């Protein structure tokens, strides 16, 4: 059995798949139904589950299956609309700021954690990752805060030469990346799955997703930070 990671605010599972590729068994939690989520899933308020981690007692359906001590790490992706530049200022004010409350609960739990959000979110000493660093045809800069030390990867925009036809500001242009957000400008929408490294989501889910390559990179570091017992080949022993 692999070490378990709890993915809060999991969405359709972009982050979860990356952690699974890194070597974790992932369990997802989201307040909305996620029919395309590829692993074990519980529909619940992620903040309630995070509170349960803090007091060492999970309630509801997930509490019937797991206890906080079953998880060696937690990932959380609180809603980003309060910080996103794509969201107008007036609309940003209408969305909750959950980064601080999430951090408080996860810190109190004592479980190693990662919090992901957009550039501009109030994360503490985060690393920034970019799709160009992982040979993806997106940039999609995202920040990752962790209770553990994480290495970053520099951007590599130079190799992303113009190739996508997109309609922007009233004219067609060649873009070096697929514009994976909103309704998707121009013709590049059909390239979203390949650009993101995701082949199991709908377009609206892709628009909100994190490329699995990001959390595969982070997950491999997190496994080391969790200091799990390993066999002679370096693989984590059954948890």
N, C-alpha and C positions, 0 to 999 in steps of 0.2 A: 504493500500500500504506500502511495506517495504522501509526502507531507501536504496538509490541507491549507489552502488560502481562501479567505472569505472576500468576495468582491462585492462591495456595497455600491449602490447606484449603478448596477452592472450594465444596464441597457441590453443591447443585443449581443454583447460579449466580445467586443474587440480586444479589450484589456484581458479578459479571461482567457482567451485563446493564446495570447502571448505568454501568460504565466503558465498555462498548461504545457506549452512547448518548452518552457524553461525547466519543467520537472515537477510542478505542483499539481495536486488534485484540487480543482477549483469549484467552489459553491457560490452561486450568484444570488443576490437579493436586489429587488427593485420594486417600487410601489406600483408600477404599471405592468400589465401582462407582457411577457416577452416570448412569443411563440417561436421565434427563431434562435433563442438562446441555446447553445450547444451542450451545456452541462446541467448538473442538478441545479434547480432553480426554486426559490421561494418568493412568493409575492408578499411583500411586507414593507413597512416604512423603514428605510435604511437607518434613520436616526433612532428609531426604537431598538433596532438590533444593535447599533453601536452603544446605546445606553445599557443594553443587556450585557455586552462585553465588559463594560465598566463595573457593573455590580456582580459579574460572574454568574449570570443567570439569564439564559435566553428564553423568551416566552413564545407562545404560538406554535405554529407548525414546525418552524425551524428548531424550536426548543425541544420538541418531541424527538428530534433526530440527532441534534448536536448540542454540546456544551462548549462554552468559550475555550476551554483547554484543548479542544480538538483541533484548533487552528493555530498554526505557527506564525501566520502573518495575515495582515488585512490590507486590502486596497480599497480606496474610496474615491469616487469621481463625483463630488457634489455638483448640482446644476451650475452651469457656467454663465447663464444669461445675465447675472448681476455684474459680471466683469467683462463680457465679450464686447469687442469693438463693433461687431456686426449688429448687436442689439442697440437700438437708439437709446439715448440717455433717459428719456422719459420712461421707456419700457424697462430699462435696467432697474430703475427705482421700484418697479412693481414686482421684482423677483427677490426671493430670499437670499441672504448672505449666509451660506451654511459652512463655509470653510472653517471659520473660527470654532463654531460649536462642534463640528466633526473632529477637528484636531483635539479639542479638550477631552472629548469622550475617548478617542483612540489612545491618547497619551495616558489617561487614567487607567485604561485596560492593561497597560504594560505589554501588549502584544506588538511586535515590530509592525510598522505601518508605512504605507505610501499613500499620499493624497495627490491626485492629478487635477489640473485645471488649465485654463487658457492663460496666455500671457496677459498680465494686468491683474490677475487674481492675487489676493494677499497671502501668498505662500511664503514660508520661511526658508531661506537659503535653498531654493529649489535648483535642480538642474533643468536645462532646456533641451528637448530633443526635436529633431527635424527629419521628415521623411527622406530628404536628400542624403542623409547619413546612412540610410539603409537601402539604397538603390531603389527607392520608391518614386513614382512620378507625382508626388505631392510634397509640400513643405510642412504644412500643418504643425506649426510650432506649438508645443505643449510643455507645461511646467510640471515637475514632479518633486514634491517635498517628501522627505522620509525621516523616520526616527533613526535610520541607519545611514552610514556613509555610502553615497552613490557616486560613481564615476559618470561623466557625461560624454557626449560625442559632438565634435564640431560640425557645423553645417557644411554641406558640400554642394552649394547651389550651382557651381560652375558647369557640371556635366549635364544639367537639366536644360538642354537646348530647346528652342521653340518647336512644338509639334502638334499642339491641340488647337483646333479652330474654336474660338469662343467669341461670343457677342458681348461687347463691353462698351459702355458709354456711347451707344449709338452706332458702333461700327464693329466689323469683324477683325480680330487680331489673332496672331499666333501666340499661344501661351506655352511656357516651358512645363507647366504643371496642370493637372486636372483640377478644376475648381469644385471641390467636393463640399458644397454647402448650399443651403437654400434649395432652389429649384435647379441649380446647375446651369451656368451660362453656356449658351451655344450648343455645340455638338459633342462636347467632351463627356457628357453624362454617361454614355455607353462605356467609357473607359474607367469609370469610378472603381469597380471591383478590382481590376488589375492594378490600378494606381495605388489603392489602399492595401492590397494584399489580403482582401476579404472577399469571399465568394458565397456567403450564406445569408446575406442581409438584403433587405429591401432598400430602395434609394433613400427614403426618409431616415432609415436607420444608419445607412452609410454616412449621411450628412452630419450625424452626431457622433460617429464612432472614432475610436483611436486605433491606428494601425497596430496589429499584434506585434510587429517587429519592435515597437517601443518597449512593451512590457516583457517581451522575451529577453531583451537586453537587461532590463531592470531586474527581472525575476532571477536570472542567473547570479546576479550580485546579491540579491536578497537571500537566496539559498545559502550562500557563503556566510552572510551576516548572521543568519539564524543559527549558525554553528551546529548543523545537524550531523549526527554520526554518519560516516561514510564507509563504503567498502573499499577494497584495494584499488579499484578502478577510479575512485573518486565520486562514484554515484551515491546519493543519499540512501541510507538503509531504510527499510520499511518503517513507517511512522506508527 
